[in-house]
Amino acid sequence: MFKKNPFGHYLILKKWLIRYLGFMTHRRYRGFNQLHIEGSEIIKNLPENKVLFISNHQTYFADVVAMFHVFNASLSGRIDNIKNVGYLWSPKLNMYYVAAKETMRSGLLPRILAYAGSISIERTWRESGQDINRQVKMSDITNIGVALDDGWVITFPQGTTKPFKPVRKGTAHIIKKYKPIVIPIVIDGFRRSFDKKGLMIKKRGILQSMIIKEPLQIDYKNDSVEAILEQIQYAIEQHPSHLKVLSKEEIEAQEILNQLRKWDI
């Protein structure tokens, strides 16, 4: 009953936190807004540990909470949907996410969310809204390795909610060092649905999306850090080449919307 995970967190407490937070947030993805999911059948076939999920990032917390919903729903047999929140009764407890230490210490709710699965790290490039340049803490890298040995880890390799920012080299080094299965995820709609922290609903009726892709094919020994970084950028659709495609799609969508308005549809 008082079993702990490798970080000293009581699993029974973590289980009840995930249940409660999951119940409280479910309508954010199936109610106030809708979450369109693709590819979640991949989740059921993954091993118990050594899995690294990489994703683009749009809010501090709403993105990862949605992933907790989708992953647990898939493990309970709900493919591409999160109907019936009962899937959280027996949640996966060895699931973690990488987050900035200053973010997870910014209030009571972030501290509670941290207990539910955060691997808090010190960012090397930014702190308190200011650009910095400091050495990577090896204990942070070690903690990510501990989490991978124990289960699944979610990370946002750009380290920011701003789109099309470069992928941080640390992610590639972690991949080469620990050799996890790497699953890309592409999300959208969260920036429009929530505030920057992902705690407050900004707009209702937004269609959010989460696309889970096949594992990356990585040669852990021979692929360079730069090659892995580029593969990650393409996989999470944050490579600079996607900018032109995105702009074209937005223009076409706006033209359709304008035409519908003319027809009063």
C-alpha positions as CSV (number, residue, x, y, z in Angstrom):
1,M,0.0,0.0,0.0
2,F,2.9,2.4,0.7
3,K,5.0,1.4,-2.3
4,K,7.0,4.3,-3.8
5,N,8.3,5.0,-7.3
6,P,12.1,5.7,-7.9
7,F,11.6,9.3,-7.0
8,G,10.1,8.6,-3.6
9,H,6.5,9.4,-4.5
10,Y,3.8,7.2,-2.9
11,L,2.0,5.3,-5.7
12,I,-1.3,5.2,-3.9
13,L,-1.2,9.0,-3.6
14,K,-0.2,9.4,-7.2
15,K,-3.0,7.1,-8.3
16,W,-5.7,9.2,-6.5
17,L,-4.2,12.4,-7.8
18,I,-4.4,11.2,-11.4
19,R,-8.0,9.9,-10.8
20,Y,-9.1,13.3,-9.3
21,L,-7.3,15.5,-11.8
22,G,-8.4,13.3,-14.7
23,F,-12.1,13.6,-13.6
24,M,-11.8,17.3,-13.1
25,T,-10.2,17.9,-16.5
26,H,-12.1,15.4,-18.7
27,R,-14.7,17.9,-20.0
28,R,-11.9,20.2,-21.2
29,Y,-11.3,17.6,-24.0
30,R,-14.8,16.0,-24.2
31,G,-17.3,18.7,-23.4
32,F,-16.3,22.3,-23.5
33,N,-14.0,21.3,-26.4
34,Q,-13.5,18.1,-28.4
35,L,-10.3,16.2,-28.8
36,H,-9.7,14.4,-32.1
37,I,-7.3,11.5,-31.7
38,E,-5.4,9.5,-34.3
39,G,-3.0,6.6,-33.9
40,S,-3.7,5.7,-30.2
41,E,-3.7,2.0,-31.1
42,I,0.1,2.3,-31.1
43,I,0.0,2.9,-27.3
44,K,-1.3,-0.6,-26.5
45,N,1.6,-2.3,-28.2
46,L,4.4,-0.5,-26.4
47,P,6.6,-2.1,-23.8
48,E,6.2,-1.3,-20.1
49,N,9.3,1.0,-20.0
50,K,12.0,2.7,-22.1
51,V,9.5,4.7,-24.2
52,L,10.1,8.4,-24.9
53,F,7.2,10.5,-26.3
54,I,8.2,13.7,-28.1
55,S,5.7,16.4,-29.0
56,N,5.3,20.0,-30.0
57,H,4.2,22.2,-27.2
58,Q,1.3,24.7,-26.9
59,T,0.5,25.1,-23.2
60,Y,2.4,24.4,-20.0
61,F,-0.1,21.8,-18.6
62,A,-3.1,21.1,-20.9
63,D,-1.0,19.2,-23.5
64,V,0.4,16.7,-21.0
65,V,-2.9,16.2,-19.2
66,A,-4.5,15.4,-22.5
67,M,-1.8,12.8,-23.1
68,F,-2.4,11.2,-19.7
69,H,-6.1,10.9,-20.7
70,V,-5.3,9.4,-24.2
71,F,-2.6,7.0,-23.0
72,N,-4.7,5.6,-20.2
73,A,-7.8,5.4,-22.4
74,S,-5.9,3.4,-25.0
75,L,-4.4,1.0,-22.4
76,S,-8.0,0.4,-21.3
77,G,-9.1,-0.5,-24.9
78,R,-10.5,2.8,-26.0
79,I,-8.9,3.5,-29.3
80,D,-8.9,7.1,-30.6
81,N,-11.4,8.2,-28.0
82,I,-11.6,9.2,-24.3
83,K,-15.3,8.2,-23.7
84,N,-16.2,7.2,-20.1
85,V,-13.5,8.5,-17.7
86,G,-13.6,5.2,-15.9
87,Y,-10.3,4.4,-17.7
88,L,-8.6,6.4,-15.0
89,W,-9.6,4.0,-12.2
90,S,-6.4,2.0,-12.8
91,P,-4.1,4.5,-14.4
92,K,-0.5,3.8,-15.6
93,L,1.6,5.0,-12.7
94,N,5.0,4.8,-14.2
95,M,4.4,7.7,-16.6
96,Y,6.4,10.9,-16.3
97,Y,6.8,14.2,-18.1
98,V,9.7,16.6,-18.4
99,A,9.0,20.1,-17.1
100,A,11.0,23.2,-16.1
101,K,11.6,23.3,-12.3
102,E,10.6,27.0,-12.0
103,T,7.3,26.2,-13.7
104,M,6.5,23.3,-11.3
105,R,7.3,25.5,-8.3
106,S,5.2,28.4,-9.4
107,G,2.2,27.7,-7.2
108,L,0.2,25.0,-5.3
109,L,-1.5,23.5,-8.3
110,P,1.8,23.1,-10.3
111,R,3.3,21.4,-7.2
112,I,0.4,19.0,-7.1
113,L,0.7,18.3,-10.8
114,A,4.4,17.7,-10.3
115,Y,3.7,14.9,-7.8
116,A,1.5,13.3,-10.5
117,G,4.6,12.6,-12.6
118,S,6.9,15.6,-13.3
119,I,10.6,15.2,-13.8
120,S,11.6,18.8,-13.0
121,I,14.8,20.1,-14.7
122,E,16.6,23.3,-14.7
123,R,16.5,24.9,-18.1
124,T,19.9,25.9,-19.5
125,W,18.7,28.6,-21.8
126,R,16.0,30.6,-20.0
127,E,14.9,31.4,-16.5
128,S,12.4,33.9,-15.0
129,G,11.8,35.3,-18.5
130,Q,15.4,36.0,-19.2
131,D,17.8,34.4,-21.6
132,I,20.7,32.5,-19.8
133,N,23.5,30.2,-20.6
134,R,24.5,27.6,-18.1
135,Q,25.7,24.0,-18.0
136,V,23.3,21.0,-18.1
137,K,22.9,19.5,-14.7
138,M,23.9,15.8,-15.0
139,S,21.5,14.9,-12.2
140,D,18.6,16.1,-14.5
141,I,19.8,13.8,-17.3
142,T,20.2,10.9,-14.8
143,N,16.6,11.5,-13.5
144,I,15.2,11.2,-17.0
145,G,17.2,7.9,-17.4
146,V,15.7,6.7,-14.1
147,A,12.2,7.5,-15.3
148,L,12.8,5.7,-18.7
149,D,14.1,2.6,-16.8
150,D,10.9,2.7,-14.8
151,G,8.3,3.6,-17.5
152,W,7.3,6.1,-20.1
153,V,8.5,9.7,-20.4
154,I,6.8,12.6,-22.2
155,T,9.1,15.5,-23.3
156,F,8.6,18.6,-25.4
157,P,12.0,18.9,-27.1
158,Q,11.6,22.5,-28.2
159,G,11.4,23.5,-24.5
160,T,8.9,26.3,-25.3
161,T,5.3,26.8,-26.3
162,K,6.3,29.0,-29.2
163,P,6.0,27.2,-32.6
164,F,8.9,26.4,-34.9
165,K,11.6,27.0,-32.3
166,P,14.7,24.8,-32.6
167,V,14.8,21.4,-30.9
168,R,17.2,21.3,-28.0
169,K,20.2,19.1,-28.3
170,G,19.6,17.5,-24.9
171,T,16.8,15.4,-26.3
172,A,19.1,13.9,-29.0
173,H,21.7,13.2,-26.3
174,I,19.2,11.4,-24.1
175,I,18.0,9.3,-27.1
176,K,21.6,8.3,-27.9
177,K,22.4,7.6,-24.3
178,Y,19.4,5.6,-23.1
179,K,18.1,4.2,-26.5
180,P,14.4,4.4,-25.9
181,I,11.6,3.7,-28.3
182,V,10.8,7.3,-29.6
183,I,7.1,8.0,-30.4
184,P,6.3,11.4,-32.0
185,I,3.1,13.2,-31.2
186,V,1.7,16.3,-33.0
187,I,-0.9,18.4,-31.2
188,D,-3.0,21.4,-32.3
189,G,-5.9,23.5,-30.9
190,F,-4.6,23.7,-27.3
191,R,-3.2,27.2,-27.8
192,R,-6.6,28.4,-28.9
193,S,-8.5,26.5,-26.2
194,F,-6.5,27.5,-23.1
195,D,-4.4,30.2,-21.7
196,K,-0.6,29.8,-21.8
197,K,-0.4,27.8,-18.6
198,G,-3.2,25.5,-19.8
199,L,-5.1,25.9,-16.6
200,M,-7.9,28.3,-17.7
201,I,-10.3,27.7,-20.6
202,K,-9.8,30.6,-23.0
203,K,-12.3,29.6,-25.7
204,R,-15.0,26.9,-26.0
205,G,-16.0,24.9,-29.0
206,I,-12.4,24.4,-30.3
207,L,-11.5,21.1,-32.0
208,Q,-8.2,20.0,-30.5
209,S,-6.2,17.3,-32.2
210,M,-3.6,14.7,-31.2
211,I,-1.9,12.5,-33.7
212,I,0.3,9.7,-32.4
213,K,2.8,8.5,-35.0
214,E,4.8,5.3,-35.5
215,P,8.2,5.0,-33.7
216,L,11.1,6.8,-35.2
217,Q,13.7,4.6,-36.9
218,I,17.0,5.6,-35.2
219,D,20.4,4.2,-35.4
220,Y,21.5,5.0,-31.9
221,K,25.1,4.3,-32.6
222,N,25.7,5.9,-35.9
223,D,23.1,8.7,-36.3
224,S,24.6,12.0,-35.3
225,V,23.0,14.4,-32.9
226,E,22.2,16.7,-35.8
227,A,20.6,13.9,-37.8
228,I,18.4,13.0,-34.8
229,L,17.4,16.6,-34.2
230,E,16.3,17.0,-37.8
231,Q,14.3,13.8,-37.7
232,I,12.6,15.0,-34.5
233,Q,11.7,18.3,-36.2
234,Y,10.1,16.6,-39.1
235,A,8.3,14.1,-36.9
236,I,6.6,16.7,-34.7
237,E,6.1,18.9,-37.7
238,Q,8.2,21.8,-36.4
239,H,10.8,21.8,-39.1
240,P,11.2,25.3,-40.8
241,S,10.0,23.7,-44.1
242,H,6.6,23.3,-42.6
243,L,6.1,27.1,-42.3
244,K,5.2,27.6,-46.0
245,V,2.8,24.6,-46.0
246,L,1.1,25.8,-42.8
247,S,0.7,29.4,-44.2
248,K,-0.9,28.0,-47.4
249,E,-3.3,25.9,-45.4
250,E,-4.3,28.8,-43.2
251,I,-4.9,31.0,-46.3
252,E,-7.1,28.4,-47.9
253,A,-9.1,27.9,-44.7
254,Q,-9.6,31.6,-44.3
255,E,-10.9,31.8,-47.9
256,I,-13.4,29.1,-47.3
257,L,-14.5,30.8,-44.0
258,N,-15.0,34.1,-45.8
259,Q,-17.0,32.4,-48.5
260,L,-19.3,30.7,-46.0
261,R,-19.8,34.1,-44.3
262,K,-21.0,35.6,-47.6
263,W,-23.5,32.7,-47.9
264,D,-24.6,33.3,-44.2
265,I,-23.7,29.7,-43.4
